Amino acid sequence: MSTPGIGADQRGGRRAGKSSGTLRKIGDGAANVAIREPGRFFGMCLDTGRQLFRPPFQWREFIEQAWFIVSVTVVPTMLVAIPFGGVLSLQVGGLIRQLGAQSYTGATAVVAIVREASPLVTSLLVAGAAGSAMCADIGSRKIREEIDAMEVLGINPLQRLVVPRTLACAFVALFLNGLVSVVGLLGGYFFNVVLQDGTPGAYLASFNAIAQLPDLVQAEIKAFVFGITAGLVAAYKGLNAKGGPKGVGDAVNQTVVITFMLLFVENFIISTLYTQFVPAKGM
């Protein structure tokens, strides 16, 4: 014969234990996302920065990775830059025509493409194509225990794998940014002159009306910073991949998402600092 209330107390205790365990898991997950993961990533960035100046530099790995990034990003970059520049020219051209300042279509297109569009397009393609491939490569080495074998042999994986890949991302991003700017402006010229019956001379003559050399410098700085960020995030997720091939796939997906979020934050910060410290060119 059971004592009244004992079963209810046990069920209540189990429910309380389950709820506390759930809250504990949620708290641990939030702490991991907000504190542990950013701290580990920042620590890896500091270690990578120290290994950057420690000889010998892996030139062969750097050249191979740079060529690989070029091979997987040049054609998609050009294909994205053409419609991107065309859409900007169509939208800006229509707005400028309504305001009665059609002669400044080229200037506004230059500012929009060179200052903002080209670094973002470059960074998204570098992060999506090169960063995901880099994370998959390092992650597959991790689950095959090649990273552990390198450490046992006294080879620092940051110096051997991460540094050349990160610098290759930043190096190629500089040139891809220039390619996007040129292709985007050519696409904008075609859409503005051919489809909107714009004047070729006015489009070309207005380049210097609003745009200035610091715009290009700022875009190159953005591309370099975005390339470094993409390489570091891909390396971090690859080095921390676990759980077999599924874990590598999850790390690749997380790399793309996290890199995109960081790129937009960095773009906002750099653009804000640029507008505060560099005066706009008067017309």
C-alpha positions in Angstrom: 0.0 0.0 0.0 1.6 3.3 -1.1 1.7 6.3 1.0 -0.4 9.2 -0.4 1.5 12.0 -2.0 4.8 10.1 -2.6 4.1 9.4 -6.3 3.1 13.0 -6.8 6.2 14.3 -5.1 8.4 12.0 -7.3 6.7 13.2 -10.5 7.0 16.8 -9.4 10.7 16.3 -8.6 11.3 14.7 -12.0 9.6 17.6 -13.8 11.5 20.1 -11.8 14.7 18.3 -12.6 13.9 18.2 -16.3 13.0 21.9 -16.3 16.2 22.8 -14.5 18.3 20.6 -16.8 16.7 22.3 -19.8 17.4 25.8 -18.4 20.9 24.7 -17.7 21.4 23.6 -21.3 19.9 26.8 -22.6 22.2 28.8 -20.3 25.3 26.8 -21.4 24.4 27.3 -25.0 23.9 31.0 -24.6 27.2 31.3 -22.7 29.0 29.3 -25.4 27.7 31.5 -28.2 28.2 34.8 -26.4 31.4 34.2 -24.5 33.3 31.0 -25.2 33.2 30.8 -29.0 34.1 34.5 -29.5 36.9 34.1 -26.9 38.3 31.1 -28.7 38.1 32.8 -32.0 39.8 35.9 -30.8 42.6 33.7 -29.2 43.1 31.9 -32.5 43.3 35.3 -34.3 46.0 36.4 -31.9 47.9 33.2 -32.4 47.6 33.5 -36.1 48.9 37.1 -36.0 52.0 35.9 -34.0 52.7 33.1 -36.5 52.4 35.6 -39.4 55.9 37.0 -38.5 57.5 33.7 -37.6 59.7 32.2 -40.4 59.5 30.2 -42.6 56.6 31.6 -44.6 54.8 29.0 -46.6 55.1 30.6 -50.1 54.1 27.4 -52.0 51.0 27.0 -50.0 50.2 30.7 -50.4 50.5 30.6 -54.2 48.5 27.4 -54.5 45.7 28.8 -52.4 45.7 32.1 -54.1 45.4 30.4 -57.5 42.6 28.2 -56.2 40.7 31.1 -54.9 41.1 32.9 -58.2 39.9 29.9 -60.2 36.7 29.5 -58.2 35.8 33.2 -57.8 36.8 35.2 -61.0 34.0 34.0 -63.3 31.2 34.1 -60.6 32.5 37.6 -59.7 32.2 38.9 -63.2 28.8 37.3 -63.7 27.5 38.9 -60.5 29.1 42.3 -61.1 27.4 42.9 -64.5 23.8 42.6 -63.4 24.7 44.3 -60.1 26.1 47.4 -61.9 23.2 47.3 -64.3 20.5 47.3 -61.6 22.2 50.1 -59.8 22.4 52.2 -62.9 18.8 51.5 -63.8 17.5 52.4 -60.3 19.8 55.4 -59.9 19.3 56.6 -63.4 15.5 56.6 -63.0 15.8 58.5 -59.8 18.3 61.0 -61.2 16.1 61.6 -64.2 13.1 62.4 -62.0 15.2 64.9 -60.1 16.5 66.5 -63.3 20.1 65.7 -62.8 20.7 63.1 -65.4 24.3 64.4 -66.1 25.3 63.0 -62.7 24.3 59.4 -63.4 27.9 58.3 -63.9 29.0 60.0 -60.7 26.4 58.3 -58.5 27.0 55.0 -60.2 30.7 55.3 -59.4 30.0 56.1 -55.8 27.5 53.3 -55.3 29.6 50.6 -57.1 33.1 51.5 -56.0 32.4 52.6 -52.5 29.8 50.0 -51.4 28.8 47.4 -54.0 32.2 46.1 -55.1 33.6 45.3 -51.6 30.4 43.5 -50.6 30.2 41.5 -53.8 33.9 40.5 -53.5 33.6 39.5 -49.9 30.4 37.5 -50.4 32.0 35.5 -53.2 35.3 35.0 -51.3 33.4 33.9 -48.2 30.9 31.7 -50.1 33.3 30.0 -52.5 36.8 30.2 -51.1 35.9 30.3 -47.4 33.6 27.2 -47.6 36.2 25.3 -49.6 38.9 26.3 -47.1 36.8 25.2 -44.1 36.0 21.9 -45.8 39.6 21.2 -46.5 40.8 22.0 -42.9 37.8 20.3 -41.4 38.5 17.1 -43.3 42.1 17.2 -42.1 40.8 17.6 -38.6 38.5 14.6 -38.6 41.2 12.5 -40.3 43.5 13.5 -37.3 46.0 15.1 -39.7 46.0 18.2 -37.5 46.9 16.2 -34.5 49.6 14.4 -36.4 51.1 17.7 -37.4 51.2 18.9 -33.8 52.8 15.7 -32.7 55.5 16.2 -35.4 56.1 19.8 -34.0 54.4 21.5 -37.0 52.2 24.4 -36.0 49.0 24.1 -38.1 48.3 27.8 -37.8 51.6 28.6 -39.4 51.4 25.8 -42.0 47.8 26.0 -43.0 45.9 29.1 -41.6 48.4 31.9 -42.3 48.9 31.3 -46.0 45.2 30.6 -46.6 44.1 33.8 -44.8 46.7 36.0 -46.6 45.7 34.4 -49.9 42.0 35.4 -49.3 43.0 39.0 -48.5 45.4 39.2 -51.4 42.9 37.9 -54.0 40.1 40.0 -52.5 42.1 43.2 -53.4 42.2 42.3 -57.1 38.7 41.0 -57.2 37.5 44.3 -55.8 39.1 46.1 -58.7 37.6 43.6 -61.1 34.1 44.1 -59.7 34.5 47.9 -59.9 35.6 47.8 -63.6 33.0 45.2 -64.7 30.2 46.9 -62.7 31.0 50.3 -64.2 31.0 48.8 -67.7 27.7 47.2 -67.0 26.3 50.4 -65.7 27.5 52.3 -68.7 25.8 49.8 -71.0 22.5 49.8 -69.2 22.5 53.6 -68.8 23.5 54.5 -72.3 21.9 51.8 -74.3 18.7 51.0 -72.4 18.0 54.5 -70.9 19.2 56.6 -73.8 21.8 58.3 -71.7 24.6 60.4 -73.1 28.0 58.6 -73.1 30.0 61.8 -72.7 27.9 62.9 -69.7 28.2 59.5 -68.1 32.0 59.5 -68.4 32.5 63.2 -67.7 30.7 63.0 -64.4 32.9 60.3 -62.9 35.0 62.9 -61.0 32.0 65.1 -59.9 31.3 63.2 -56.6 33.7 60.3 -56.6 37.3 60.7 -55.3 40.4 58.6 -54.8 39.8 57.9 -51.1 36.6 56.1 -52.2 38.8 53.5 -54.0 41.2 53.3 -51.1 38.4 52.7 -48.7 37.0 50.0 -51.0 40.4 48.2 -51.1 40.7 48.4 -47.3 37.2 46.9 -47.0 38.1 44.1 -49.4 41.4 43.3 -47.5 39.6 43.3 -44.1 36.8 41.1 -45.5 39.3 38.7 -47.0 41.1 38.4 -43.6 37.8 37.8 -41.8 36.6 35.1 -44.3 39.9 33.3 -44.0 40.0 33.4 -40.2 36.4 32.2 -39.7 36.9 29.4 -42.2 40.1 28.3 -40.4 38.5 28.4 -37.0 35.4 26.4 -37.9 37.6 23.9 -39.8 40.0 23.4 -36.9 37.1 22.9 -34.5 35.1 20.5 -36.8 34.0 17.3 -35.1 31.5 14.5 -35.6 32.7 13.1 -38.9 31.6 14.3 -42.4 28.3 15.7 -41.0 30.3 17.9 -38.6 32.4 19.2 -41.5 29.2 20.0 -43.4 27.8 21.8 -40.4 31.1 23.8 -40.0 31.0 24.9 -43.6 27.4 26.1 -43.3 28.3 28.0 -40.1 31.3 29.5 -41.8 29.2 31.1 -44.5 26.6 32.4 -42.1 29.0 33.8 -39.5 31.2 35.4 -42.2 28.3 37.1 -43.8 27.1 38.5 -40.5 30.6 39.8 -39.6 31.1 41.3 -43.0 28.0 43.4 -42.8 29.0 44.6 -39.3 32.5 45.5 -40.5 31.1 47.2 -43.6 28.9 49.4 -41.4 31.8 50.3 -39.1 34.3 51.1 -41.9 31.7 53.1 -43.8 30.7 55.1 -40.7 34.4 55.9 -39.9 35.0 56.9 -43.6 32.1 59.3 -43.7 33.2 60.9 -40.4 36.9 61.4 -41.2 36.9 61.9 -45.0 34.9 65.0 -46.2 32.6 64.5 -49.2 33.7 66.0 -52.5 31.6 69.0 -53.5 30.1 69.4 -56.9 
